[in-house]
Amino acid sequence: MTKLFSFKDENKTDINWSNCSGTVRSILEGYLAGKEISVQDGIQLFSSGPADEKFICDIANQIRKEKTGDVVSFVVNRNINFTNICYMGCKFCNFSKRIEDKGAEWLTIEQIVERAKEAHSRGATEICVQGGLHPKLSANFYRDILLSVKKEIPDLHIHAFSPFEIWYGASKSKLSYKDFLSDLKECGLDSMPGTAAEILDTDVRKQLTQNKLSTDSWVEIIKEAHFLGIPTSSTIMYGHIDGPEHWANHLVKLRNIQKDTNGFTELVPLSFVYKDSPLYLNSKGTVRKGPNKSEVNKMHAVSRLLLSGWIDNIQVSWTKLGLERASELLNYGVNDLGGTLMNESISRSAGSDFGQEITSFELVKLIRSIGKIPIQRTTLYQPLFDFSQKDPTETAPLVDRTSRKTIDFINQL
């Protein structure tokens, strides 16, 4: 994909390797000399201790600067989760409801369009549309969303429908993935979220989702989208029943897909939010409380190194980690803060503490506070506005963000 900026740092300093273990030093020196990081190398990096972690993060930060300079980008968007009714029974998910449950919701096409228009009026260039796999969802529902939104707001980028939804819609329509995706593109689908990936490992997926969407099916759908000219993000959800071997294998799978298709726009590591997740609550102590601080650092840094040259935008999920933690990771290989969101239901339903919306004014304030250059971008990483010398319009959040942590952190900047 097109990179936001290409930048070469001509002022590299020599590295003092004295506190780095021999194994990690060998991997990092090989990488700096042009050698690709293998699965086994990735496992070693993810398994490294605190001293090695500093070298990994410092080199990831150096590579981040080479690839994107000191730019930190974001997109003004709105999440529209059109239904939380879903019968798939994914064990990590607390978002889904049954039809008869209190709090079950299914937006009409008209309501989706109204939310899109509201977002557009507030400066959004993208809506991200996803929902549960409702048993009564018609074969035409996905295409009707696209046609209806594009009719009202033709210039709004629609980033919509995870591979799980494509699997479900193609089944409902009795179409191949290729034909189903071709129709959606014709109706106005601009790009797709590469969610529902979780961990691309059969044994782990059997425990998380009973493997209802297999690794092979996820990869097939993503590749079909890319070959049709529908770009996607990529994700990894980590910190539950997984570990370094799964993480390294997952990232190498993504890299191999990108070598074939060049269709990924970014990687978004998603920390497992455990508090209200059935996977954790029903596990009797066998499921972890999400990744620890070191694992979060290494996930973003190792991803930068392992994917370098193939996926050069590494995004941090502020809804999972909070803005303070996200700002730290901007020095560990991350160059993108994702979106303003305006609504965010999925992380919140799993127990996230960090609210539903951040304004572009607040994101710019955060980025400047750490000496970096704030750029509003498009979904496909084209720069729109440089806010290094000016402010975006200050607006009140659309929703009650519910998070004192977010508000207090912004007020301290």
N, C-alpha and C positions, 0 to 999 in steps of 0.2 A: 504494500500500500504506500501511497505518497506520505512522506514524512513531513511533520510540521516544519522542521528546520534541519539543516545539516550543518554541523559545526565541528571544527577540528581544534583541539587544544594544543597549541605549540609549546606550552610551558610545563610539560610533564617533568616531574622530579623522579630521581632514582628512588627505588623502594628499599627500605631497610628490612630485610627478611628475618632478622635475628630471632624474633619471637614467634615466627610462623613454623608450624610442623612441616616436616619434609614432604609428606604426602600432599598436603594442601598447597604448599609452595610449588611443587612440581606441576600440579594441575593448573594453578594460576599463571605460572611462567609459560607453560605450554599454550594456554589461552592467549596470553599477551603476544606470543610469537605467531599466533594465527591458527592454533590447533582447536578444533571444535570440541566442546565439552560433551563427553559421552554419558550414557546412563550411569555407569559405574563412577565416573567423575562426579556427577551430580549427587549421587548417594553420599559420597565422601564429603562433599561441600555441605550438604544438609545435615550431616552427622557431626560436623566439626564443633570444637569447643569455643569458649569465649575469645581466646587470643586469636585463633584463626578467623573467627567471625569478623573481627575488626578489619582484617586484610580483605576479606570477601566484600564487605560493605564499602570499604574505601575504593577498591578497584571498580566495583559496580558504579559508584558515584563518578569516578573518572570517565567510565565508558558512557554513562548518561550525559556527561558534559560534552563529550565528543559527538554524540549523536544528536542531541537536542539543545545544547548550550544551557543557559540558565533560564530558559523559558519553562513556565508551568502553565499548562493549558486546562481549559474547562469548557463545557458546553452548557448552554441554557436550555433546559429541557423539562419535560413533565412525565412522570410515570403514570400510566393509566392501567391499573390492574382491574380488568373489566368484570371478572368474577373470581370469587374465592371458593366456589363450589367445585369440588374435585374428588373423584373416587379412586384415584390411583394409589393412595395409601403410602406415599413415600415417608419413610420412618423419621426423617430429619425435619419434616415440614410441619409447622403449626399454623400455616396460612390457610390450609384447606378446611372447608366445611362441607357437611352434607346438606341437601336441599332443605331439610326440616330444621336445621340447627339455627339457634339464635345467632344473629350476626351474619348469616348467609346473604350474599349480595350478588346480583347479576345486573350489570348496567345494560340499558337498551342502546341501540345504535345511536339514537338521538342524544342520549346522555354522554356517550363517548365523544361525539362530535362537539357538544357544548364544552366539554372539558378541554378538548383540543383548541377550540376557538379562544377560550379563556387563557390558555397557556400562550397561544400566539399573540394575543393582545398584550401580554406581559413580556414579550420579547423572546419567547422560546423559538428556537429554530428546529427543534426535534420533539416528537413525542415517542416514548417507549411504551409499547402496548403489549401486555402479556396477561394471561389469565389461567385459571385452573381448567382442567379438562372436564367440563360440565357434561353429564351424560345426555342432556337434552339439546346440546349445541348442534345446530343444523350444519350440513355440509357447506353451506354458503356463508356462514357467519363471518369467517375471517375475511373473505373477499368483500363482503358487504361493508365491513369496517373501513377497509382501504378505499373503496369507491366513494363512500359517504364523506370521509374526511377530505380526500383529494378534491371532491366536488366543491367543498366549502373553502378549503385552504390549499390550493394546488402547490404552493411553494414550501409547505411544511414537510420536513423530512420525517418519514414514518419508519421507525426502527422497531420491528415487531416480530413476535412469534418465535419462541424457542424451538430447537429441534424436537422437543417432546410434543409441542403443539403441531408442528409440521407432520410428525408421525401420526398424530391423532386425526388431523384434518385430512390427510391423504387417505387414511383408513375410512373415514366417514364418506369421503368423496369417491372411494374406489378408484383412485388414481395412483400412478407411480409418484415417487417423490419428485422426480424431474418435472412431470406434467403439472403436479399440484403447485410446485414452486414457480414454474413458468407462468401459470395463471395468476398467482399472487403478484408477481413482478409486473405483469401487464396491468393489474388493477391498482398498482401504486406502491408496492412494497419496495422501499429503498435500501434497507439493510436489516440484518437480523442480530439479536443478542445470542451469543454463543453460550447460553446458560444450559442447564440440564446436563452439563458435562460431569458435575460433581468430581469424581475421580474416575478416569478412564481405565478401570481395572475390573474384570468380571467378578472376582470374588468380593471385592468391596461393594460393587453395585448390587450384587445379590442381597447384601445385608441392608443397603440403603433404600433400594427401590424394587427389590425382587427382580432386578434386571429387566424391568418392563420396557425400557429403552436401552438396548444393549450398546456396548462400546462400538461395535461394528455399525449399528444403525445410526448412532450419533455421528460417526465419522462420515458415513455415506451421505447423510442429509447435508452436513456442512460442506462436503466436497461438491455435491450437486448444486448447492446455492452458489458457491464460489465460481464454478464453471459456467453458471448462468449469468454471472456478473452481479450477484447479490453479495456484497461484503458482509462479514460478521465480526463481532468481537470474539474473544476466547476467554474462558474462565477456568479456575480450579477452586473447588471448595475443600478446605483442608482443616485438620485439627480435631478429628472425631475418632474413627477407627483405622486411620491410615498412618503412613509414616514415610521416611525418606525414600524408600524404594518406590512407593507408589507415586510420590511427587516427581521424582526424576523421570520415571517412565512416562508419566502424563505429559510433562513438558516436552520431552523428546517426541512424543506422538504429535503434539501441536506443531513443533518445528518441522516434522516430516510432512505434515499436511500443508504447511505454508510453502515448503519447497515445491510441492506439486501444484499449488493453486494461487499463491500470493493473495489470498482473500481475507486474511485476518487483519483487522485494523489495530488491535491492541490486546494485551493480556490484562485481565482483572482478577487478581487473587482475592478470594472470598473466604474470610475467616469464619469457621463454624460458630454460630451463635447458639449457645447451649441452653440458656435459662428456661425457655418455654418449649424447647424442642422435645417431642415424644421420644426421639432416638436416645436422648440423654436421660429423660425422666423415667423411662422404662428399662434402663440398661442395668440397674443394680450395680453401678460403679464401673462397668466395663467400657463406657464411652467417655472420652476426655471432655474437659470443659473448654474446648477450643484450643488453638495453638498458643504456646507461651510467647513471651516477648521476643526471645531469641529466634524462635521459629518464624515469627512474622517478619523480623528483620531479614533473615536468610531467604525466606520465600521470595521477597521482592528483589533482593540483591542477586540471588542465584538465577532467578528468571531473567533479569537484565543480561547476565553473562551468557546463559545458555541459549537465549533467543536472539542475541545480538546479531544484527544484519538481516534478520528474518522478521522478527516482530520487535520493532524499536520503540513502541509506545507501551510503557508499563504504568498502569493506572492503580491508584489506591482507592479502596472503598471506604469513604469517610462514614458511611452509615454503619459499617461493621466495626470500625476502629475508633471513630471520633476524630475531630479536627486536629486536636493536639498531637495525637499519635500519627495521623496522616502527615502533618507538617514535618515530623521527624523523618519519615520515610522518603521525603523529597530529597534527602541527602544520602539515601541508600539505594539509589538507582531509579526512583520513580520520577516521572515527568508530567503526570496528568492527575487531576483531582476529580475526574468524572463530571457528573452533572449536578445542577441545582435541584432537580427532582420534583419539587413542588408537592408531590405526594410520594410516600414510600411505605408500602404495606408489608412487604415480605419479611424484611429484616426486623421490622417493628413487631410483627406477630410472633417471631421467634425469641423476643426478649431483648432486642437491641436498645441501648440507652441513649442513642444519639440523634433521635428525632427524624423528621420527614423532609425538611427543606433547609437549604442554605441559599441566600441571595447572591447574585453575582457581585454586588457591592461588598459583601462580607468575604467572599472568596478572594477578591482582589486585595482587600485589606490583609488577609492572611498571607498571601503570596508575597506581597511587598514587605511584610514584617520579617521575612527570612532572607531578604535581599535578592529575590528572584523576580523575573519578568512575567507579569500576568497577561495571558493571551486568551481571549474568547475564541473558540474554534467551532468549526462545523463538526458533524458526526464523523466525517471522513478525514478529520485532522487538517483541514485547510484553515489558515488563520483568518479571523473576521475582524477583531478589534484588538489593538495593542493598548493595554491600560497601564503601561509603565509611567505615563505622564498625566493621565487623566482618570477620572472616576466614572464607572458606569452609573446609571441612574439608581438612586437608592430607593428601594421599595420595601414595603412591609411584607413579611412572609404570607403566602396564600393560605397556609394552614397553621393550626396550633402545633408548634413543633414538639411540644411536650418534654423538651430536654433542657434542663437548667445547665447541664454540662456544656452543651453547644453554645448557649447564650452567654454563659459566664466566660468561656474561653475567648469568644469574639470580643467581648467587652474589655478584656485585659490587654488586647493587642495595641 
